[in-house]
């Protein structure tokens, strides 16, 4: 990589940001790069902060989970069409891809300062960086390149290319196995999951083909099973990572909701998947699945069998049985905080996952968010975009 291809953070085309801007009833203050996020706390203080990318505001909004998801502050990000967000606690780095800008940017997770940024077209001739993920040792960043049928593997310290491999079908989502065994990369238009070795970055296994292309997916902490949204499946696919066997869980919403056709929230995502949200809930034996059209969070129990989850119940995200959910924002996603207490279904709602009900707490609507846990000003653990817990517990 040529030095000229790494952009000067001070010359980024950032959107103007106004301190004290009020959005959705919250007053937002700008976090300048020199301002610390956790430095105000003593070394023994544990802080649990939710980093929420805000496309409309061109910024990352930060919320204090333990304080009822109260807004803390923001820092600006370049671009307004986030592909994905991930972080590494050990190096205190946070990474964001921008699809409209074709950029990958590393930020200091404590201050929001840009550490390095690159344009994937200028640097590698590859376009449309999508949902990134970091190896468990924090050394390598996987970046699916949706417009280029390839996946980049970058050095997290400087953005240098470590490796690159073919991944057909518009590479879209990636996942780092919590055991450090595999990296998982799926293509938005492809039926087969690719697994690479986290150390060699070579494709070592393929799971599938599934009946439909793989959309968002989640992997259990032991790396035994893959749970995946499949474009035109009412339910989700399951893959046994050891044997390669696949199956499907079929599920339809209740008739009392479906009889009100006006309550259908539509299918806003590209290629119109029936579900664009799934995650293994941390600290539990549950898989949560989002019904895009009808606004249900469906909960499945994996305690008896991880390969054949059983329906346990659902949570209604809509207000009235005959009214649509999420038609105004078009977001469809599922994320959890580190201990699995809260679920974030992308529209700004905060769900109490333990109680199985909506709360009155609110965050910025977003599909791309993660939790970072601090002890004092030291990051200790981070969550993944579709579940997953990485780092050492405090």
C-alpha positions in Angstrom: 0.0 0.0 0.0 1.3 3.4 -0.9 1.5 6.0 1.9 -0.5 8.4 -0.2 -3.4 6.0 -0.2 -3.9 6.3 3.5 -5.9 9.5 4.0 -4.9 12.2 6.4 -7.6 12.1 9.2 -7.5 16.0 9.3 -8.6 16.2 5.6 -11.6 13.9 5.8 -14.8 15.2 4.1 -16.8 15.2 7.3 -20.3 16.5 7.7 -20.6 19.7 9.8 -21.5 18.9 13.3 -23.2 21.3 15.8 -22.7 21.0 19.5 -26.0 20.8 21.3 -27.9 19.6 18.3 -31.3 18.2 19.3 -32.6 15.1 17.6 -35.5 12.9 18.7 -35.8 14.7 22.0 -32.1 14.2 22.9 -29.6 17.0 23.2 -26.3 15.9 21.5 -22.9 17.3 22.4 -19.9 16.8 20.2 -17.0 14.8 21.5 -13.8 16.3 20.2 -11.0 13.9 19.3 -9.0 15.1 22.4 -11.8 14.4 24.8 -11.8 11.0 26.5 -14.9 8.8 26.9 -14.0 7.0 30.1 -11.2 9.2 31.5 -13.5 10.9 33.9 -13.8 7.6 35.8 -11.5 6.1 38.4 -9.5 3.1 37.4 -11.9 0.8 39.4 -15.1 2.2 37.8 -16.8 0.0 35.3 -18.5 1.8 32.4 -20.7 0.1 29.8 -21.2 2.2 26.8 -23.3 1.6 23.7 -21.8 3.0 20.4 -24.6 3.6 17.9 -23.8 4.7 14.3 -26.1 7.5 13.2 -26.3 7.8 9.4 -28.5 10.8 9.4 -26.3 12.7 11.8 -23.0 11.6 10.3 -21.8 10.6 13.8 -21.5 7.9 16.4 -23.9 8.4 19.4 -22.8 7.0 22.8 -25.2 5.9 25.5 -24.6 4.8 29.1 -26.3 1.4 29.4 -26.1 1.2 33.2 -27.6 4.7 33.5 -30.8 3.8 31.7 -29.3 4.3 28.2 -28.9 8.0 28.9 -27.1 9.8 26.1 -23.4 10.6 26.9 -22.0 12.3 23.8 -21.1 11.8 20.1 -18.1 11.9 17.7 -18.3 12.6 14.0 -17.8 9.9 11.4 -17.0 10.4 7.7 -19.9 9.3 5.5 -23.6 8.6 6.0 -24.1 5.0 4.9 -22.4 2.7 7.4 -21.6 -0.8 6.3 -20.7 -2.0 9.7 -19.0 -1.4 13.0 -16.7 -3.5 15.2 -14.1 -3.0 17.9 -11.1 -4.5 19.6 -10.8 -3.9 23.4 -7.1 -4.7 23.7 -6.0 -2.1 21.2 -8.9 0.3 22.0 -9.7 0.6 18.3 -13.1 0.9 16.7 -13.7 0.3 13.0 -16.4 1.6 10.7 -16.9 0.9 7.0 -18.7 3.4 4.8 -20.4 2.1 1.7 -21.1 5.4 0.1 -17.5 6.6 0.6 -15.8 3.2 0.0 -13.8 3.7 3.2 -12.5 1.8 6.2 -11.7 3.9 9.2 -10.1 3.1 12.5 -11.0 5.3 15.5 -9.7 5.5 19.1 -12.6 4.0 21.0 -12.0 6.3 24.0 -11.7 9.6 22.2 -13.2 9.2 18.7 -10.0 10.3 17.1 -9.3 8.9 13.6 -6.2 6.7 13.7 -6.2 5.7 10.0 -8.5 5.6 7.1 -8.3 4.3 3.6 -10.4 4.3 0.4 -10.7 0.7 -0.8 -11.1 1.6 -4.4 -8.0 3.9 -4.5 -5.9 1.5 -2.4 -7.0 -2.0 -3.6 -9.3 -1.5 -6.5 -12.2 -3.0 -4.5 -15.5 -1.3 -3.8 -18.4 -1.4 -1.3 -16.8 -2.4 2.0 -19.5 -4.0 4.1 -19.9 -5.6 7.6 -16.4 -6.0 9.1 -15.2 -8.2 11.9 -12.0 -8.6 13.9 -10.1 -11.8 14.7 -10.2 -12.7 18.4 -6.5 -11.8 18.8 -7.3 -8.3 17.5 -4.6 -8.5 14.7 -6.8 -8.8 11.6 -9.9 -7.0 10.3 -12.1 -8.9 7.8 -13.9 -6.6 5.3 -16.4 -8.2 2.9 -16.3 -6.2 -0.4 -19.9 -6.4 -1.7 -19.1 -4.9 -5.0 -16.0 -6.9 -5.8 -16.7 -10.6 -4.9 -13.7 -10.6 -2.5 -13.0 -10.3 1.2 -10.1 -8.1 2.4 -8.0 -9.0 5.5 -6.4 -5.9 6.9 -3.8 -5.2 9.6 -5.8 -3.5 12.4 -2.9 -1.3 13.3 -2.4 0.5 10.0 -4.8 -0.8 7.3 -2.1 -2.7 5.4 -3.5 -5.7 3.4 -2.6 -9.0 5.0 -4.6 -11.3 2.7 -7.5 -11.4 0.3 -9.7 -14.2 -0.9 -12.5 -14.8 -3.3 -16.0 -14.8 -1.8 -18.7 -14.9 -4.5 -22.2 -13.7 -4.2 -21.7 -10.1 -3.0 -19.8 -10.6 0.3 -21.9 -9.0 2.9 -21.7 -10.1 6.6 -18.8 -11.5 8.6 -18.4 -13.0 12.1 -15.5 -13.8 14.4 -15.9 -17.1 16.2 -15.6 -16.5 19.9 -13.3 -19.6 20.3 -10.9 -18.1 17.8 -11.4 -21.1 15.4 -13.0 -19.6 12.4 -14.0 -16.4 10.6 -17.3 -16.7 8.9 -18.1 -14.7 5.7 -21.5 -14.8 3.9 -22.6 -13.5 0.5 -25.8 -11.6 0.1 -26.6 -13.5 -3.1 -24.9 -16.8 -2.2 -26.3 -19.9 -0.5 -23.0 -21.1 1.1 -21.1 -19.9 4.2 -17.3 -19.6 3.9 -15.1 -20.4 7.0 -11.5 -19.3 7.2 -8.8 -20.1 9.7 -8.3 -17.1 12.0 -4.5 -17.5 11.8 -3.8 -18.3 8.2 -6.8 -16.5 6.6 -7.3 -19.4 4.3 -10.8 -20.8 3.4 -10.9 -24.2 5.2 -14.5 -25.1 5.2 -17.9 -24.4 3.6 -21.3 -24.9 5.1 -24.3 -25.3 2.7 -25.7 -24.6 0.3 -28.8 -23.4 2.2 -32.1 -23.1 0.5 -31.8 -19.3 0.0 -29.0 -16.7 0.2 -27.6 -16.0 3.6 -28.3 -12.7 5.2 -27.5 -11.7 8.8 -26.3 -14.6 10.9 -25.1 -15.5 14.3 -22.8 -18.3 15.7 -23.1 -19.8 19.2 -20.2 -19.1 21.6 -18.8 -22.7 21.3 -18.8 -22.4 17.5 -21.0 -25.4 17.1 -23.9 -23.9 15.1 -24.7 -21.2 12.6 -28.1 -19.5 12.7 -28.9 -17.6 9.6 -31.6 -15.5 8.0 -32.3 -16.9 4.6 -33.7 -14.4 2.1 -37.1 -16.0 1.4 -37.5 -18.3 4.4 -40.2 -17.7 7.1 -37.8 -18.7 9.9 -34.1 -19.3 9.7 -31.5 -21.8 8.7 -29.2 -23.8 11.0 -25.8 -25.2 10.1 -23.8 -27.8 12.1 -20.2 -26.4 11.9 -18.6 -29.8 12.7 -20.6 -32.0 10.4 -21.7 -29.5 7.7 -25.3 -30.7 8.1 -28.0 -28.0 7.6 -31.6 -27.7 8.5 -34.4 -25.1 8.7 -36.7 -23.7 11.4 -40.0 -22.6 9.9 -42.1 -20.0 11.7 -45.1 -17.9 10.8 -46.5 -14.9 12.8 -49.9 -15.3 14.5 -53.0 -15.1 12.3 -54.5 -12.3 14.5 -51.8 -10.0 13.2 -51.6 -11.3 9.6 -55.3 -10.7 9.0 -54.7 -7.0 9.1 -52.8 -6.6 5.9 -52.4 -2.9 6.5 -50.1 -3.9 9.4 -47.5 -5.3 7.1 -44.4 -3.2 7.5 -42.9 -4.2 4.1 -39.5 -5.6 3.2 -37.1 -2.6 3.1 -33.8 -4.4 2.6 -32.2 -5.2 -0.8 -33.5 -8.5 -2.3 -36.4 -8.2 0.2 -35.6 -10.8 2.8 -38.4 -12.0 5.0 -36.2 -11.5 8.0 -33.1 -9.3 8.4 -32.2 -9.8 12.0 -31.0 -12.8 14.1 -28.7 -13.2 17.1 -27.7 -15.7 19.8 -28.4 -13.9 23.1 -25.2 -13.8 25.2 -25.4 -15.7 28.5 -28.3 -17.8 27.4 -29.4 -20.7 25.4 -31.6 -18.7 23.1 -31.7 -17.6 19.5 -33.7 -14.4 18.7 -35.2 -13.9 15.3 -36.8 -10.8 13.8 -39.9 -10.9 11.6 -39.4 -8.0 9.2 -42.9 -7.7 8.0 -45.0 -8.1 11.1 -42.8 -6.7 13.9 -42.2 -9.7 16.2 -39.1 -10.7 18.1 -39.3 -14.5 18.1 -37.4 -16.4 20.8 -36.2 -19.9 20.3 -34.8 -22.3 23.0 -31.6 -24.2 22.2 -31.2 -25.9 25.6 -32.4 -29.3 24.3 -30.9 -29.1 20.9 -28.8 -26.4 19.3 -29.6 -28.0 15.9 -33.3 -28.0 16.4 -34.3 -24.8 18.4 -37.8 -24.8 19.9 -40.1 -21.8 19.7 -40.4 -20.2 23.2 -42.4 -17.0 22.7 -42.3 -13.6 21.1 -42.3 -9.9 21.9 -44.5 -7.5 20.0 -42.6 -4.4 18.7 -45.7 -2.7 17.2 -48.1 -0.5 19.2 -51.4 -1.7 17.8 -52.4 -5.1 16.2 -53.6 -3.4 13.0 -50.7 -1.0 12.7 -47.3 -1.6 10.9 -44.0 -1.6 12.7 -40.9 0.2 11.4 -42.4 1.5 8.2 -41.0 5.0 8.8 -37.4 4.1 9.4 -36.8 0.9 7.3 -34.2 -0.5 9.7 -34.2 -4.3 10.4 -31.6 -5.7 12.7 -31.0 -7.5 16.0 -28.2 -6.7 18.5 -27.6 -7.5 22.2 -25.4 -5.9 24.9 -22.6 -7.9 26.4 -24.6 -9.6 29.2 -27.7 -10.3 27.1 -29.9 -8.2 29.3 -30.9 -5.8 26.5 -31.9 -6.3 22.9 -31.8 -3.6 20.3 -34.2 -4.1 17.3 -32.8 -1.2 15.2 -35.6 1.3 15.5 -34.4 3.0 18.7 -36.4 0.7 21.0 -34.7 -1.0 24.0 -36.0 -4.4 24.9 -35.6 -6.0 28.4 -34.5 -9.4 27.2 -34.7 -10.9 30.7 -38.3 -9.7 31.3 -39.3 -10.2 27.6 -40.9 -6.8 27.2 -40.3 -3.3 25.8 -38.9 -0.6 28.0 -39.4 3.2 27.9 -35.7 3.7 27.2 -34.6 4.9 23.7 -31.5 5.2 21.6 -30.8 6.4 18.1 -32.4 4.2 15.4 -29.6 2.2 13.8 -28.7 -1.2 12.5 -25.0 -0.9 13.4 -24.2 -0.7 17.1 -21.9 -2.4 19.7 -21.2 -2.2 23.4 -17.8 -1.4 24.8 -17.1 -2.1 28.4 -14.5 0.0 30.3 -12.6 -0.3 33.6 -11.6 3.3 34.1 -10.4 4.4 30.7 -9.3 0.9 29.6 -11.6 -1.0 27.3 -12.0 -4.6 28.5 -14.7 -6.2 26.4 -16.8 -5.5 23.3 -19.9 -7.0 21.8 -20.4 -8.2 18.2 -22.9 -6.7 15.7 -25.0 -9.9 15.7 -24.2 -11.2 19.1 -20.9 -12.4 20.4 -18.7 -11.3 23.3 -15.0 -10.6 22.9 -12.3 -9.7 25.5 -11.7 -10.5 29.2 -14.5 -9.9 31.7 -13.7 -7.3 34.4 
